[in-house]
Amino acid sequence: MATTGISSGKLRGLMKLADASGKFKMMAIDQRGSMVTKLAEVLDIDKTNVKYSDVASLKTLITRILAPNSTAVLTDPIYGHPYSITEIPRDVALLLAYEESGYVSEGVSENERLSNPIENWTIEKAQRAGADAIKLLAYYHPDASETTLQHQQAFVRHVGDECEKHDLPFLLELVSYALEGTTKNVGFAKQKPDLVIRSVEEFTDPSYKVDILKLEFPADLKYTAEYQDRAFYAGESAYDLSEVKQVCQRLDEASTLPWVILSAGVDIEEFIENVQLATAAGASGFLCGRAIWKDAVDFYPDTGAVTQFLENEATTNFHNANAAAENALPWFEHRHFGGAENIHLAKQSENWHQDYQ
């Protein structure tokens, strides 16, 4: 089997993101716009009146209580990192987000989405802030206009180049969307497998320098016939479970990189099913946020009630997600690496040793 070269910095970063057996059980608490929107709803105020301190305090509380259950915590440099960095246990890795929350839709075709960096934020600053890896969310629709595709592709390449320069692992999160209508219908559910897999085929190109893919579940169990008796079923079916399993296999075949599942805000019951199906097909774990802790926000500003939910239901959610990920493929066993014994350190520069003298 061919060996795969990897820099020492990226190797150490990937090792820190996973557990000892190479499985990713990571928590996301980098939500910004969605967190503000939810807090405005809970507090019955306008979004513009949500205080920075409320967002930061809630993120700190979630991180303090749930981070010990994770192998890595993904947070943001705006609300999360400044107040939560001391709440992340020393043996839990730190992921920092790079993209601005949300997306830009001006200047492109209708319904298309552009991702951009956080203002005045760089990979170098993230590394100085203690990041073990970088996460970039890129909205992507393979049938968008050439202008949008070029912007998104160039953005991902830039981050890949910077992560290589600073020797940090690069996790790319791909999120699909509808060019017409919404994503919450049976029609989009039928499109989703194709969109997810085609996006993976694009960004596994070595020129993007991605190390791990953070992906949506490539189907939608809300529209899967076998889940008609579940609370999350939406009332229509786009496929049956055997077809969903085939889609997961197609995704694994398409991904020449290790991949993990994101939750996209689904309820925990549906997410556990997603993790079980994805890991059975070859996923190396998950990077999940809202499915685990989102209901805690409903209790704010009663921090006692928030704490109680996090220590009980949310912790149980995390334990169940971790149990579902036990079937995950260790990242170093993915065919990209071919087993720990086949990982060779890449030669970095002729003067590598001099850089550290």
Secondary structure, DSSP 4 states (H G I P E B T S, - for coil): ---EEE-HHHHHHHHHHS-TTS-EEEEE----HHHHHHHHHHHTS-GGG--HHHHHHHHHHHHHHHGGG-SEEEE-TTTTHHHHGGGS-TTSEEEEE-BPSS-B-TTSSTT--B--BPTT--HHHHHHTT-SEEEEEEE--TTS-HHHHHHHHHHHHHHHHHHHHHT--EEEEEE---SSS-SSSHHHHHHHHHHHHHHHHHHTSGGG---EEEE--SS-GGGBGGGTTSTT--S--SB-HHHHHHHHHHHHHH-SS-EEE--TT--HHHHHHHHHHHHHHT--EEEESHHHHGGGGGGTT-HHHHHHHIIIIIHHHHHHHHHHGGGPPPGGGSTTT-SGGGEEEPP--TTGGGGG-
